Amino acid sequence: MADTKTASPDTSTDVALAVRNLLPQLRGQARTGVGLMGGALGASLAIAVLILSSDNRDAETWKFAIIAVGVGVVLAIVARNWTVRSQESLVMPVLANAVGLSYQKDAKAFLRALPARLLPKGIKTGEDLVSGGLGAHQVQMAEVKVETGGKNSRTLFAGLVARFPNRTAMPAFFVAREDKTRPGIFFGGDLSTDGLYQQNTVTGGGGARYGVWTSWSTHEEPPALAAVVQAVTRIEDQLGRGTQLYAATSNGEETHVALTHSRNLFRVGGMFPNESDLFEDVRAAMQDLSVPLTLAKALIDAEEIARTKA
C-alpha cells in the first residue's frame, strides 16, 4: 500500500505521462462545453432581442426578455459544470490508482448507508467516492453536503465523510462538536443526541470543544474509549489546516467520521485546460487523496489501542 504522503507528479512520472495523454480528450470536452455555453447564451440573447423588437414594448416584454437571458446563463453554468465533472471523471481514477485507491464520481450508495446521527437532517448530496485499503483495513470517503433546502437554503455541513470498518471490537460512542448538539432557544441542535448520555467534554486539536456521548449512563467507561476519542478529536493535527472534526460515531463494528473542509476537493480541469494549470490541479488532487489514507492510519492506531486496552 502506498504511503500516506503522496508525491507531486513531475514530467518523469507515470502519473504525469498518463495525465498528459488525457489532454486531447480533456480539451475536446472543453471545446464541447464552450460550444454548449456559447449556444445557450447566443440563443437566449437572440430570443431576448426578438422579444424586444416587438412594437408593444411594455414592462411584461422586458420581463420576458430578462427571463430569456437568465435561462441562457443558467444553461451555460450547467454546461460548464458538466464539462468539469466529465474531466474529473477522466483524470481522478488515474490519480487514485497511483496511490492504491479507486475513485468514482457517484457517491449515492455511500450516502444512503450513513448513520442518521452523524450529520444534520436536511437535503444530502455526495460525490467523489474514494475507496481503498491500508493493509487489511478498508476505508471509504466521499465529499458530502447537507442543506436545509427551500428558497433560502443554507448549508448545514460541507466536507468529508469517511467509513472505516473495524477489525477489532471498539467501544460504541458518539462524538460531536459541542455547539452542534446544544439546543437553541427555539430549535434543537443540528445533531440529535436522543437516547444518549454525555460522558464528558474534550478539546480537539484545533481548540474546538467536543461532547462524548454513549448509550449507557451507569456502568464504567471502557478503558479504550478515551484513547479512541483522542484519536478522532485530534485528527486535524495530522490533516492540517482547513480540516476539522465535525462528528464521529461508532457502533462497535464500524466507525464513521465527518470532517468539515474549507474548500472543495478533487477539482481538476476547466474550460481552457493547459498543461501547466492541469498539473497544478493534479498536485492538489494528489494531496487531497492523502486524506483517506491519513485518516485510516489514525483509526488503525486507535483500533490497536482499543485492542490492547480491552
N, C-alpha and C positions, 0 to 999 in steps of 0.2 A: 504494500500500500504506500502511496506517495506520502511524503512528509507534509505536515500542515502548512509549511511555508512554501508557497509556490513561486517559482522564479518568473520574472518578467521575460517574455519571449523576445528574442532578437532575430536578426536575419539568418542565423545559422541553425535555429531550432526546427524540429519537425512541426511544432505548432505554428510557427511563423510561416513555414512553407505551405502548410495546409490552408491557413487563413489567406495567404496570398493567392493561392489557386482558386479561392472562392470569390476573389474580387470581380471577375467578369459577371458572375451571377448577381452579386450584390449591386453592381452598377446597373445591370439590366432591370432588377427590381426597382431601383431608384428612378430610372427613366420611366418605367411604367407608372410609378407613384406620382412623379412630376406631371406626366401626361394626364392622369386622372384628376389631379388637383387643378391643373390648368383648364381642363374640360369643364369641371364643376364650376369654377369661378367664371369662366368665359360664358357658359350657358346662362348662369344666374344673372350676369351683367346684361347679357343680350335680352333676357326676359324683362329685366328692370327697365331698360331703355325702351323696349316695345310698349310696356305698360305706361311709361311716362310720355310716350309720343301720342297718346290719345288726346283728342280735343278736350275731353272732360277731365281736366287735371285738378282734382279736389283732394281733401285730406285722405279719403279712402284710397285714392290712386297712389299717393305717396306711401301709404301704409303697405299696400301690396308689393310695391317696388322694393321697399326695405326688407320685407319678408323674403322676397326672392333672393336678394343679395345675402341675407342671413343664412338661408338654406344652402347656398353655394359655399359659404365659409365653413359651415358645419360639415358638408360633404368633403371639402378639401382637407379638413382636420382628420376625418375618418380615413381618407386615402393616405395621409401621412402616417397615421398610427398603424395602418395595415402594412405599409412599406417597412417600417422599423421592426414590427413584430415578425415579418417574414424574414428579414435579415438576421434577427436574433435567432430564429429557428434554424437557420443555416449554420451560424457561427458557434453558438453556445454548445451544441453536442460535441464539437471538436475540442473546445476548451475543457469541458467537463471530463471527457475521456482522457485527456492528458494528465489529469490528477486522480484517475481511477474512479470517477463518478459518472453517473448518467444524468441526462437532462431532458426534460420535456416541458413545453410551454404550458400545457394544460395541467391545472392542479385541482380540478373539481372533486375528484375522488378523495384526494388527501384532505380537502376542506370538509367534506361530508363526514369524515371519520374523526374529526377533532372533538375532544371532550367539551361539553357545553360550558363548563365552568371557566375554561381558560380565557375566553375572550368576551367582550361585551355583547349583549344582544343587539342585533342590527342586521343590515344587509352585508353579507360577507362575499368578498371576491378574492380569488387566489390565482397565481400564475408562477412560472419559473420553478418547477419542482425539480429539486436536485436530490439524487439518491446515491448511496454508496456504502462501502464497508470500511471499517478500520479493524483489521484483523478479523475476528469472528463477530464483531459488532456491526450492526447496521444503523444507518441514520438517514432520515428524510427531512428535507427542509424546503419551504416554499415562502414566497412573498404573499402576505395576506393584508387585506384592508377591510375594515369594518366601518360602515357609515350608517347614520340614522335614517337616511333616505328622505324623500319628500322634497318640497320646493326649497327649503332652507337646510338642506342636508349638511351635516358636519361629520368630520372624521373622528371616530372614537379610538381607532387603533390603526396604525400603519407600520409594518415591519416584517419580521421574520418569525416563522413558527417552525419548530423542529420536533420530530418524533423519534424517540430513542427506546427501542425495546430492551428491557433489562435481561441480562443473563443470570443475574443473582437477585434473589428476593430483596426488595427495597422497602423501607417503611413508606406507607401511603401518606401524602401530605399535599397541602396547597399553600403556595407562597405567592403573595401579590403585593404590589405597591400599596402602601397604607392609604394613600389618597384615593385609590380606585375602589376600595372596599368600604370607605367611610360613608355612612348615609348622609345625604344632604338635607336641606330644610324641607323640601317638597318631595324629593325622589330618593330612592336608594342609590348605593354606589354603582359604578359601572359593572363591577364584578360581584356575583352573588356568593355569599358565604352561608347560605341557609343550611342548617343541619351540621355545621362545623363549629369547632371551639377553638378560639385563639390561644395558642400556647405561649407565644412571646413575640417580640418585635426585634428585628435585627437591622443593622445598617449595611447597605451594599457598597460595592467598590466605588461607585460614583457619588456616594453620600445620601442616596435615597433610602427611605425607611420602608421596610417590608414587614407585613404581618405573616406569621407562620401559623397555619390552621391545620387541624386534624379532625378526624371524626370521633375522637374519644375525649372525655373530659376528666376521667378519674384515674386511669392507670398510668404507670410511669412511662416517660418518653423513651423510645428505643435508643440505645447508645449511638446508633449510626445516624440518627436524624440530624443532629447538629452539624456533622461533617458534610452531609448531603446538601443541607440548606446553605452552608457556607460556599459550597462549590457553585451552586446556581446563582446565588446573590452576588458573587464576585466574578462572574463570567466576563463582565465588561473589562476587567483588568487585563484579560487575555485578548479580547476582541478589539480593544482600542476605543478611541473617542467616537461619538456618534451612535454608539450602540448601547442600549440599557435594558436590563431585565424589566419586563412588564409583569409577567406572572409565570409560574411553573406549577405543574400538578403531576402527581404520580399515583397510580392505583396499586403500586407494588410490583406490577409486571411491566409497565412501560411508563416513560416519563415524557411529558410534553413541555416545551419551553417556548414562551413568546417573548420576543425581543423587539423593542421599538428601534427604528433606524432612521437616521436623519436624511437619507436620500434613497431613491430607487436603485436597486442593484441590477447587475447583468444587462446594462444598456449598451448595445453595440450597434453601430451603423447610423445612417442618416440619409438625407435626400441627395447629398452630393459627396459620397464617400471617396476619400483619397487615402492612400496607403498610410500616411503619417497620422491622420485622425483616427483611422481604423485601429492602428496599433496602440494608440493611447487608450481607446476603448477596451482593447484586448487586455492590456496590462491591468486596467481597473477591474475588469471582469475576472481575471485570474486571481486577483487579490480577494475579490468577493467570494470566490469559490473556496477560499481557505476557511471561511466562517463555519460551514458544517463540519469540517474536519477538526477545527479547534474546539468547537462545541462538543463533538463526540469524544474527543480526548479528555475534556474536563469531566464529562459524565462517566467515562470509563474509570477515571481516577476516583470519582465519588463512589462508584459501584464497588471498587476494590476496598475502599474504606468501610463501606457498609458490610462487605463480606467478612472483613477481619474483626469488626466490632459486634457483629450479630451474635 
